[in-house]
Amino acid sequence: MRYSCLLSLGLLLAACNPADSTPAAHSPAVVPRPPMQNILFFGNSLTAGYQLRASEAFPSLLQQRLDSLQLPYKALNYGVSGETTAGGRQRIASVLARQPVDVFVLELGANDGLRGIPVRETTQNLQAIIDQVKLKYPKARIVLVGLEFPFDLSVLGGHQYGRYAAEFKALFRTLADKNSLAFVPFLLQGVLGQRQLNLPDGVHPNAAGQKILANNVWATLQTVLPEAGEAK
């Protein structure tokens, strides 16, 4: 009798078991947030935002754009005013050791041009930097920023410096093609020579000029960020 009662109770509980009833509606799946990735901007005063607030330099402006699009990237500004490609070659290892690098934006060479450093030397230094990035972070996407001779050649006798200017401009495209890099044709497009967009020295962009630099870089940078296309 006792066994029969226990059996009946077991059957009753089984009949009331939610697993045997109509399935409940599934709760919405939680979509995991993608991991944050680092975009390292490695350059000179143009990247550092010479004489401007950190928030006015183009890497910070690009961070604002990334945030507005809800893209999982953190912009890290490693611009150093006055740096040449040789200086960048010396410090790149220590910078790469500080944090993982997912996207590397290389902007160096303007100070080489100002000092008349041989184009071959500038090219070798930039290649060495690219090689170190690839060695340390093989999956990193690299963006090379192109530059042109940063001042008016006419005051120095254009015929004398024209060849150097042409070779200087061409080295960036050559490096980008050789290494299959995303390429910003000319960082200072729309800013160079525009008095209202530069500081009194006529060389460094002011806050308004930095906004144009940000647009120039973004046009290429977004092509190596898959999420940017999805956010449009």
DOKEFI-202763 format. One line per field, with one value per residue (C-alpha): residue number from 1; x, y, z. Coordinates in nm, 3 decimals. Example, Ala and Ser with C-alpha at 12.3 -4.5 7.8 and 13.67 -1.06 7.14 Angstrom:
2
pos = [1  2]
c1 = [1.230  1.367]
c2 = [-0.450  -0.106]
c3 = [0.780  0.714]
//
This chain:
232
pos = [1  2  3  4  5  6  7  8  9  10  11  12  13  14  15  16  17  18  19  20  21  22  23  24  25  26  27  28  29  30  31  32  33  34  35  36  37  38  39  40  41  42  43  44  45  46  47  48  49  50  51  52  53  54  55  56  57  58  59  60  61  62  63  64  65  66  67  68  69  70  71  72  73  74  75  76  77  78  79  80  81  82  83  84  85  86  87  88  89  90  91  92  93  94  95  96  97  98  99  100  101  102  103  104  105  106  107  108  109  110  111  112  113  114  115  116  117  118  119  120  121  122  123  124  125  126  127  128  129  130  131  132  133  134  135  136  137  138  139  140  141  142  143  144  145  146  147  148  149  150  151  152  153  154  155  156  157  158  159  160  161  162  163  164  165  166  167  168  169  170  171  172  173  174  175  176  177  178  179  180  181  182  183  184  185  186  187  188  189  190  191  192  193  194  195  196  197  198  199  200  201  202  203  204  205  206  207  208  209  210  211  212  213  214  215  216  217  218  219  220  221  222  223  224  225  226  227  228  229  230  231  232]
c1 = [0.000  0.277  0.457  0.140  0.105  0.464  0.422  0.109  0.286  0.578  0.348  0.168  0.493  0.611  0.289  0.346  0.713  0.768  0.997  0.692  0.473  0.463  0.816  0.858  0.951  1.326  1.487  1.670  2.025  2.288  2.529  2.878  3.059  3.361  3.696  3.854  4.137  4.422  4.503  4.853  4.937  5.313  5.439  5.583  5.435  5.160  5.030  5.115  4.916  5.195  5.092  4.734  4.534  4.556  4.186  4.249  4.508  4.371  4.408  4.176  3.935  3.934  3.863  3.554  3.443  3.507  3.304  3.017  3.003  3.033  3.339  3.558  3.884  4.108  4.329  4.675  4.874  5.249  5.340  5.664  5.730  6.049  6.099  6.271  6.239  6.572  6.429  6.120  6.332  6.510  6.198  5.961  6.061  5.984  5.648  5.545  5.627  5.379  5.050  4.908  4.875  4.588  4.620  4.939  4.930  5.277  5.325  5.691  5.916  5.825  6.125  6.351  6.234  6.289  6.646  6.721  6.793  6.860  6.546  6.721  6.788  6.429  6.304  6.529  6.418  6.049  6.097  6.274  5.979  5.732  5.941  5.945  5.569  5.515  5.757  5.601  5.238  5.204  4.826  4.839  4.691  4.934  4.842  5.120  5.064  5.204  5.371  5.509  5.792  5.659  5.735  5.731  6.029  6.011  6.179  6.479  6.500  6.254  6.479  6.745  6.518  6.257  6.418  6.446  6.082  5.965  6.166  6.050  5.684  5.724  5.893  5.571  5.369  5.658  5.677  5.301  5.296  5.600  5.452  5.085  4.984  4.676  4.789  4.690  4.811  4.884  4.819  4.821  4.585  4.372  4.578  4.930  4.966  4.630  4.714  4.380  4.435  4.787  4.963  5.162  5.469  5.285  5.393  5.179  4.802  4.584  4.272  4.071  4.349  4.367  4.001  4.090  4.384  4.142  3.919  4.216  4.329  3.979  3.917  4.183  4.170  3.807  3.897  4.100  3.828  3.566  3.325  3.331  3.148  2.886  2.831  2.739]
c2 = [0.000  0.237  0.155  0.229  0.567  0.659  0.551  0.760  1.062  1.018  1.007  1.318  1.511  1.397  1.522  1.861  1.877  2.188  1.982  1.785  2.090  2.327  2.472  2.821  3.105  3.134  3.443  3.671  3.558  3.784  3.898  3.920  4.248  4.216  4.253  4.598  4.638  4.887  5.131  5.266  5.596  5.623  5.957  6.300  6.641  6.602  6.303  6.445  6.763  7.015  7.303  7.174  6.998  6.620  6.608  6.819  6.587  6.374  6.040  6.173  6.300  5.955  5.804  6.023  5.892  5.531  5.586  5.746  5.441  5.212  5.044  4.841  5.026  5.233  5.499  5.527  5.837  5.776  6.090  6.264  6.618  6.657  6.287  6.162  5.815  5.729  5.826  5.622  5.324  5.348  5.365  5.133  4.820  4.974  5.104  4.768  4.603  4.815  4.675  4.452  4.618  4.534  4.832  5.032  5.376  5.492  5.866  5.965  6.140  6.508  6.598  6.397  6.613  6.935  6.827  6.702  6.348  6.122  5.953  5.616  5.652  5.756  5.458  5.214  5.346  5.321  4.969  4.869  4.997  4.808  4.492  4.516  4.559  4.257  4.050  4.138  4.135  3.935  3.985  4.363  4.576  4.850  5.187  5.398  5.774  5.955  6.295  6.547  6.793  7.009  7.358  7.570  7.481  7.803  8.005  7.770  7.745  7.485  7.352  7.255  7.072  6.945  6.603  6.549  6.651  6.407  6.119  6.201  6.196  5.872  5.675  5.636  5.491  5.261  5.130  5.083  4.883  4.677  4.578  4.561  4.829  5.045  5.391  5.749  5.937  6.272  6.348  6.726  6.729  7.042  7.181  7.247  7.609  7.713  7.986  7.962  7.591  7.616  7.760  8.083  7.876  7.775  7.412  7.259  7.229  7.410  7.254  7.312  7.166  6.856  6.788  6.766  6.538  6.313  6.295  6.222  5.934  5.799  5.762  5.489  5.366  5.260  5.022  4.804  4.803  4.544  4.675  5.023  4.894  4.725  5.046  5.253]
c3 = [0.000  0.095  -0.231  -0.428  -0.261  -0.335  -0.696  -0.735  -0.582  -0.820  -1.121  -1.001  -0.961  -1.301  -1.457  -1.298  -1.408  -1.628  -1.851  -1.965  -2.016  -2.313  -2.360  -2.223  -2.456  -2.497  -2.342  -2.587  -2.659  -2.509  -2.779  -2.629  -2.679  -2.906  -2.728  -2.732  -2.983  -2.989  -3.267  -3.213  -3.379  -3.413  -3.541  -3.484  -3.394  -3.654  -3.459  -3.116  -3.185  -3.138  -2.904  -2.889  -2.620  -2.635  -2.720  -3.034  -3.194  -3.475  -3.289  -3.018  -3.281  -3.437  -3.095  -3.078  -3.415  -3.313  -2.997  -3.187  -3.412  -3.109  -3.256  -3.016  -3.066  -2.840  -3.001  -2.846  -2.936  -2.950  -3.138  -3.037  -3.157  -3.356  -3.413  -3.726  -3.875  -3.710  -3.372  -3.438  -3.533  -3.199  -2.982  -3.167  -2.975  -2.637  -2.761  -2.904  -2.573  -2.379  -2.509  -2.782  -3.122  -3.356  -3.591  -3.639  -3.804  -3.907  -3.961  -3.977  -4.226  -4.220  -4.003  -4.232  -4.518  -4.325  -4.249  -4.598  -4.478  -4.779  -4.905  -4.898  -4.525  -4.453  -4.651  -4.465  -4.127  -4.213  -4.348  -4.026  -3.822  -4.041  -4.008  -3.629  -3.613  -3.838  -3.635  -3.299  -3.414  -3.738  -3.751  -3.701  -3.976  -4.075  -4.223  -4.374  -4.385  -4.686  -4.671  -4.913  -4.877  -4.594  -4.719  -5.030  -5.248  -5.446  -5.172  -5.186  -5.560  -5.676  -5.953  -5.699  -5.456  -5.696  -5.742  -5.368  -5.320  -5.588  -5.443  -5.091  -5.193  -5.388  -5.110  -4.912  -5.197  -5.284  -4.927  -4.907  -5.229  -5.134  -4.799  -4.908  -4.657  -4.641  -4.750  -4.669  -4.980  -4.811  -4.445  -4.492  -4.791  -4.766  -4.479  -4.609  -4.713  -4.565  -4.316  -4.134  -4.068  -3.928  -3.628  -3.680  -3.776  -4.092  -4.050  -3.774  -3.807  -3.556  -3.403  -3.720  -3.931  -3.711  -3.788  -4.157  -4.075  -3.889  -4.197  -4.422  -4.200  -4.143  -4.516  -4.519  -4.159  -4.184  -4.467  -4.225  -3.957  -4.060  -3.800  -3.958  -4.265  -4.049  -3.849  -4.155]
//
